[in-house]
Amino acid sequence: MDNDAYSIKELVNMIYDLKIELAKTQTLIQKYNGLREKQTRYESVQDEIDLRLKTVEDCLINKKETKKIISGYWA
């Protein structure tokens, strides 16, 4: 056997270690994907909140302008 060759026991241990690392990697990927899904939902909710806030701000601006116009007629 060459010096570069591994014994069967060493190869089995390496494969076992690789399986463990693969399982850890799969778990981390699943967690990451879950976080991405949550982030997408939060971004969607944030967009909706921003739209509602813009609508409220627009209403307040229109209300102020309407008050100015009405007060100009009554003055």
N, C-alpha and C positions, 0 to 999 in steps of 0.2 A: 504494500500500500504506500502511496505517496504521503508526504507530510501534509498535503492540502486536503486529504480525505478525512471525512468525519465518520465516526462510528455510528451504528444504527441507533444506539442509545442517545447520542448527541443530536442526531437528526430528529428523533422522536421528540426530544426536549425542545428543540428549536420550533418544530411544528406546533407543539403544545403552547409555547410562548407566543407564537404568531396568532394562534386561535384566540388566546386571551386578549391580545392587543386588538385584534379585529373586533371582538365583542365590545371592547371599550370604545373603539372608534365608531361602531354602529350606534351605540348608546349616545355618544356625543353628537352624532349627526342627527339623530332623532330629536334630541333636545334643541339643537340649533334650528331645525325645521319648525319645531313648535314655537320657538321665539320669533322666527320670521313671520309665521302666520299671525301671531299676536300683534307684532309690529304693524302688519298690513291692516289688521282690524282697527288698531289704535289710530293709524294714519287716516283711515276712512272716517272714523268718528271725529277726529280733529278737523277734517275737511268740512264735515257737517256743522260742527260748532263754529268754525270760522265763517261759514255761509250765513248761519243764523245771526251771529254777531254783526256781520256786515249789514244784514237786513235791519236789525234793530238800530244800528248807527244811522243808516239811511232814513229810517222812520223819524228818528230824533232830529236829524238835519231838516227834513221836510217839515216837521212840526214847528221848528224854530222859524223857518222861512215863512210858513203860513201865518204864524203869529205876527211877524213883521208886516206882512201884507195886510192882514186884518187890522192891526193897530194903525196902519197908515190910512186906511179908509175911515176909521172911527175918529182919528185925530182932527 
